[in-house]
Amino acid sequence: MNSQSYSSRADIEVAELALRAVLVDEFRKEARSDAQSLDRMLAHLVNMNLFLSTSPEILDNVKKRLGDFAAAATRMADRNPDSGPQLKVAAEKLQQASERLNGASAVQ
């Protein structure tokens, strides 16, 4: 695994932490369906990070998913003003991870 892969995996971990920061009890109660969506995103992020090191051929799929997750988190921020700032941070981190993976695919 090269240093770019480590960096990309670290970006995904940062995005994962940002999502976890949103998923507090209050958000789970107030925005139940969005919280369930974030839980599914988290499961995908964990799997993506695991498979990135073992299956580099999934890179394009991971980049697309991260971008999709960023867009979804942005829409959630609009629907949930109390958690909006945290969701926007999560969206930024997801987008950054996607963009970093774009750089990784250009290097390979």
ZALO-45561 format. One record per residue (C-alpha): residue number from 0; chain; x, y, z. Coordinates in nm, 4 decimals, always signed. Example, Ala and Ser with C-alpha at 12.3 -4.5 7.8 and 13.67 -1.06 7.14 Angstrom:
ZALO-45561
resi/chain/xx/yy/zz
0/A/+1.2300/-0.4500/+0.7800
1/A/+1.3670/-0.1060/+0.7140
//
This chain:
ZALO-45561
resi/chain/xx/yy/zz
0/A/+0.0000/+0.0000/+0.0000
1/A/+0.1423/+0.3376/-0.0934
2/A/+0.1315/+0.6619/+0.1027
3/A/-0.1517/+0.7905/-0.1195
4/A/-0.3631/+0.4921/-0.0135
5/A/-0.2921/+0.5615/+0.3520
6/A/-0.3866/+0.9252/+0.3016
7/A/-0.7096/+0.8323/+0.1223
8/A/-0.8019/+0.5865/+0.3956
9/A/-0.7314/+0.8547/+0.6568
10/A/-0.9639/+1.0945/+0.4716
11/A/-1.2400/+0.8354/+0.4843
12/A/-1.1787/+0.7879/+0.8569
13/A/-1.2088/+1.1640/+0.9118
14/A/-1.5388/+1.1632/+0.7197
15/A/-1.6538/+0.8694/+0.9304
16/A/-1.5783/+1.0601/+1.2501
17/A/-1.7670/+1.3637/+1.1198
18/A/-2.0741/+1.1471/+1.0548
19/A/-2.0490/+0.9902/+1.3992
20/A/-2.0431/+1.3394/+1.5522
21/A/-2.3849/+1.4077/+1.3993
22/A/-2.5381/+1.0838/+1.5223
23/A/-2.6070/+1.1897/+1.8787
24/A/-2.9246/+1.0805/+2.0576
25/A/-3.1021/+1.4094/+1.9928
26/A/-3.0472/+1.3847/+1.6145
27/A/-3.1599/+1.0213/+1.6186
28/A/-3.4876/+1.1278/+1.7849
29/A/-3.5519/+1.4382/+1.5750
30/A/-3.4436/+1.3094/+1.2351
31/A/-3.5044/+0.9390/+1.2546
32/A/-3.4946/+0.8586/+0.8815
33/A/-3.1880/+1.0766/+0.8219
34/A/-3.0150/+0.9109/+1.1177
35/A/-3.0882/+0.5710/+0.9656
36/A/-2.9417/+0.6906/+0.6362
37/A/-2.6285/+0.8123/+0.8146
38/A/-2.5984/+0.4751/+0.9876
39/A/-2.6042/+0.3045/+0.6471
40/A/-2.3448/+0.5510/+0.5150
41/A/-2.1217/+0.4690/+0.8114
42/A/-2.1459/+0.0981/+0.7392
43/A/-2.0467/+0.1654/+0.3785
44/A/-1.7554/+0.3893/+0.4837
45/A/-1.6164/+0.1194/+0.7110
46/A/-1.6405/-0.1350/+0.4297
47/A/-1.4929/+0.1044/+0.1738
48/A/-1.1945/+0.1684/+0.3943
49/A/-1.1431/-0.2022/+0.4444
50/A/-1.1654/-0.2872/+0.0759
51/A/-0.9578/+0.0055/-0.0506
52/A/-0.6406/-0.1624/+0.0685
53/A/-0.7292/-0.5043/-0.0681
54/A/-0.9234/-0.4228/-0.3853
55/A/-0.7940/-0.1090/-0.5580
56/A/-1.0233/-0.1808/-0.8551
57/A/-1.3163/-0.0492/-0.6505
58/A/-1.1609/+0.2978/-0.6380
59/A/-1.3990/+0.4504/-0.8933
60/A/-1.7017/+0.3131/-0.7092
61/A/-1.5741/+0.4483/-0.3768
62/A/-1.5121/+0.7945/-0.5261
63/A/-1.8648/+0.8066/-0.6662
64/A/-2.0235/+0.6845/-0.3425
65/A/-1.8362/+0.9396/-0.1337
66/A/-1.9569/+1.2170/-0.3636
67/A/-2.3131/+1.0835/-0.3424
68/A/-2.2891/+1.0695/+0.0373
69/A/-2.1616/+1.4295/+0.0444
70/A/-2.4611/+1.5439/-0.1603
71/A/-2.7010/+1.3520/+0.0656
72/A/-2.5462/+1.5020/+0.3804
73/A/-2.5830/+1.8502/+0.2293
74/A/-2.9523/+1.7878/+0.1652
75/A/-2.9905/+1.6610/+0.5232
76/A/-2.8291/+1.9806/+0.6510
77/A/-3.1023/+2.1797/+0.4790
78/A/-3.3732/+1.9651/+0.6411
79/A/-3.2177/+1.9645/+0.9889
80/A/-3.1148/+2.3181/+1.0861
81/A/-3.0072/+2.2241/+1.4402
82/A/-2.7599/+1.9691/+1.3067
83/A/-2.6949/+2.1568/+0.9830
84/A/-2.3463/+2.2821/+1.0687
85/A/-2.2267/+1.9339/+1.1674
86/A/-2.3854/+1.7802/+0.8589
87/A/-2.2158/+2.0400/+0.6388
88/A/-1.8802/+1.9532/+0.7955
89/A/-1.9498/+1.5856/+0.7304
90/A/-2.0418/+1.6666/+0.3692
91/A/-1.7172/+1.8610/+0.3266
92/A/-1.5128/+1.5725/+0.4678
93/A/-1.6880/+1.3230/+0.2403
94/A/-1.6254/+1.5461/-0.0610
95/A/-1.2613/+1.5916/+0.0361
96/A/-1.2177/+1.2152/+0.0613
97/A/-1.3719/+1.1733/-0.2834
98/A/-1.1453/+1.4398/-0.4307
99/A/-0.8380/+1.2882/-0.2675
100/A/-0.9271/+0.9534/-0.4243
101/A/-0.9506/+1.1294/-0.7600
102/A/-0.5884/+1.2307/-0.7057
103/A/-0.5007/+0.8739/-0.6113
104/A/-0.6488/+0.7341/-0.9318
105/A/-0.4525/+0.9882/-1.1367
106/A/-0.1295/+0.8660/-0.9743
107/A/-0.1983/+0.4969/-1.0363
//
